């Protein structure tokens, strides 16, 4: 098994190395690629040191079985042909191909079999907010079809990359020292603040991040579900939170929902308000599952439920989901 990681120096690229090691992913040969700036950087993986090679057009991906790419949409589009021309499966973490009809958009707990239908040799990893939401929604969808979803997200600095996490920490230090806060990665100072703006605004008043949740959820779940999202950047370092309202065709009791979440693949039920037990990003950071709690009937809709879910954006929202796709492909190929 020959594996490549493109964009290894970024937050998700570093997480790929951790997740592949944690899950003992079968690797006989590992190639690391990055920009000209990161070329020559050395990283250790399973006790062996690897040097980052500059990503260039050519035959560097010859013999590669799986390539995990996380270097941005423009890089993915430019180098897709180089990555796939010798038969490698490109599992792409950018937005470049997500809505292409001939590229599967996969969350293994929800639609793993879609990964087998990739005529271009490309499988898209969904947006982080979509991933954690559909893992939770699958449990409800299996009981009764979901007609509508309203969701408010509370997204950590990690969603904007490692530099954004560094900036948030620096802003806290600066504010506490009475200094002006450095603002580069966000529209405004994030420390001690909330920013109801992630990605660029579109003509309908929603941001691209919010529209991703609409389109991607429908594609992954093969559903006509309507999704309305508000995405907010919050001053936590890592792990995104979401408050989700669902309207189903048939009413679902809180008890039935709890049972479904408890049995769902990739979900941890943490729902004991009497003991102040509910998911929080501080405690979910670095963990694999999607944590679900605060499950209630919607007071405004007899067919409605609302719940709170939290998941690590860099892990399940990016690197882990991609590695799980690769694991599924390997397992399926052995059948």
N, C-alpha and C positions, 0 to 999 in steps of 0.2 A: 504494500500500500504506500503510494507516493503522494504526499499531501503538500499543498502550498498555502501560504497565508499572505494575502496582499493587504498592505496597510498595517503591518504588524506593530508599528511603533505607536499607534493610536490606542485609545482606551479600550475599544472593542478588540483590536488586534492583540493586545496584551491579555485580554480576557480569554481569547481563543486558546492561547498557550496554557492558561490555567485550567480551563475546562477540559481540553484534550488530555492533559495530564491527570486530572481528577478522575475522569471517566475511563482512563486506560484505553483510549482510542487506539486502534491498531495502526501504527505508523512504522514503516521500514525506512523511509527517507522523508525528510522535511526540508522544504524550501521556504525562505522568508524573503518577501519583497517589500520595498518601500520607495519613497521619493528619493531624489538625489541628496536631499538633506539628511535623510536617515540611513542612506547606504553606508555600509561599513560598521554600523552599530552592532554590537554583539549581545545576544540573548542566550540564556541557558534553558534547555528543555530536557527533562529526564536525565540530568547529569552531564549532558553534552552541550557544547557551545556551538552556536550557529551565527553566521554573519549575514546581515541584511544585504540583499542585492538590489541595485536600482532597477525599478520596473521599466522595461524598454520593450519596444516591438521586436519580435523575433521568435525563436524556437525554445525559449526557456521553459515552457510548460510541456514539452515533449515527455511522455511517460507519466505525467501527473494524473492521478485518478480523481482526486477531489481538490478543488481550490476554493478556499474561503476568502471572499473579497470584501473589504470594508475600508475603502479609500475614497468614497464619495461617488455620486452618480456620474459625474463627467468622466472620471477615471474608469469606472465600470463600463460605460458605453464605448470609450475609446479602445479599451483592451480586451473586450469580450471575445473578439475573434481570435486574438492571440491565445487566450486562456483555453478556449474550447476546441481549437482546430485539430488537436491531436486526440480528442475524445474525453478530455477532462470534464467532469461535472462542476460547473461554477455555481456555488451557493453564495448569492450576492446579498449583502446587508444594506445596500443603498436603495433609493427609490427609483432607480433607473428603469427597471423592467416590471415592476409590481403589477401594473395594470395591462401589460401586454397579454393578449389572448392566448398566445402560444408559450407563455411562461407561467408555470404553476406558482402560486403564492401559498406557502405551506406553514401550518402550525401542526406538528405531528399529533398532538392530542385531539385535533379536530378533523383534519383532512389529509392524513399522512399519505394515503394512496394517490393523491394528486401528484406527488413527487415522481411517480413512475412515468408520467406523461410530460416529458420535457424535450421536445423535438429539437430545440436549439442548444441543448446541453446546459441550460440555465435554469436554476430554481431561485425564486426570490424569497428573501426573508422579510416578513411584514414589518411595518412600523412597530416600535416598542409598545406604544399605548394600545394598539390593536391586538397585539399578541396576548397580553395579559387579559384583556377584556374577553376575547373569544374563547380562551381556555375556560373562563368562568361561565360564559354564556352557553357553552356546549352542554353543561349539566342541566340548565333550564330548558334548552331547546329539545333535549331528549324526553322531557315530560310533556311539554306543549309548545307549539310553534310560537316563536317570538315575533310579534308584529312591529313593535317599536322599541327603540332604545334612546334614552336621554342619558348623557354622561358628562360629568365634569371631571377633568383630570387635574392632578396636583403633581406636576412633573419636576423632578429633581434636576440639579445642575448637570448631572451626569449625562442627561439627554443631549447636551450641547458639546460633549467631549471632555477630555482630560483638562484642556486649558480652561474650560469654563468652571470645572470643579476647583482648580487652582485659584481662579479669579474670585470665586465666592469666598474661599478661605481668606484670601488677601483682603477682600472688602471688609470682612468682619474685623480683621486686625486693624485695618486703617480707620474704620469708624470708631472702634474702641480707643484708638490712640488720638482721636480728634483730627484725623487727616482726611482729605478728600478721597472718596472712593474711586478706584480705577474702574472704568467701564469700557470694555472692549467686546465681550462676547454676547452681551444682552443689550436690549434697547434702553434699559435703565439700571441703576444699582439694584442688585437682587438681595443683598444682605438686608435683613429687617424689612423686607418688602415682598409683594406678590406682583407678577407681571401677567396680565391676561392677554398674552400675545406670544405665540410660538409659531415660527415660520412666517411667511409673507401673507398679507391679506389678499383675498380674491374678490371678484366682482360682487359676489353675493353677501359679502360682509364676514364670511367665515375665513379662517386661515387655512393654508394648505395642510397643516397638521390636522385640523378638524375635519377637512374633507377627506384626508387619508382614512380616517376612522370610518367615515361613511362608505366609501368605495371598497376598501379592503375587507371590511367585515362582510359585506355582501358576497364578495368573490370567494373568500375562505369558506364561509358557511353555506355557499350555494343557495342563497336565500334572498327573498324580496324584503327583508327587514329594513325599516327606515331608521337611520341613526342621526341624531343631532348632538353635536359635541361642543363643549367649551373647554379649551386647553389653557391651563394656567401654569406658569413657571413659579416654583416656590423655593425658598432658600434652604432646602435640604440637599445634602451632597449626592445621595444615591438611593435609588428605588422610587418608582412612581406609584402614586395612589390614585384611585378612581372611585367616584361615587356614581353608581349605575342604577338607573330606573328602567325596568323592563315591563312591557305590556304584552301579555301572552293571549293566545286565542281562548284558552280555558283558564279559570282561576287556579292558582297554585298556592297551597298553604305554606306557611313559614316552615312547618315541620317537614313537609315534602321537599322543600328547597334545601333545608339543612341536610337531609338524608342524601339528596342528589349531589350536593357539594362535597360531602364527606366521602362519597364513593367515587368521585370524579378523578380521572387521570390528571396528575399534575397540579391538583388543588389540595390545600390544607385548610380545613375548617377551623377558624379561631373566632368563635362567636359565643361569648359568655359575658354579656354586659354587666350582670350583677357582680361579677368579680373583676370588672374592668379589663376583660380579655378581648382584644380586637387587634387587627393587624396595624402595625405602624412601620414606616420606612426605616427608622433607626434600628429595629430588630430584624427586619427582613433583608437588609443589605447583605449580599454575599450568599444568599440562599437560593435554591433552585426553584421551588414551587411558586404558584400564585396563591396568596393567602386571602381568604374571604371571611368577612364578618359583618356585623351590624345588619343582619338580614331582617327585613320588616315588610309588612303589607304596606302598599302605597295607599295613604289615606284619601288620595284624590282619584283613585281608579280601582274598581273592584277586581280588575284583571291585572293589577300591577303589583310588582315587587321591587324593593330597592335593597341594594347591598353595597358594601365597601370592599374594595380589593386592592392589594398592594403586592408589587413584585419588583425584583431587582432589574432595572432597565438594561444594565450592561450584560447581565447574565441571561435570564430567561428572555428578556426583551431584545437580545441580540445574539451573543456568542453561543449560549447554550441551545437556543432554538435551532441555530444553524447546524450545530454538531448533532443534535437529535435527528435532524433531517438526514444527515450523512449516515448515522447509525441505522436508520430505517432502510436506506438504500442498500447498505451492506447486508443487513439481515434478510431483506427481500431477495437479493441476488443469490443467496444460499439456499433458497427454497427449491 
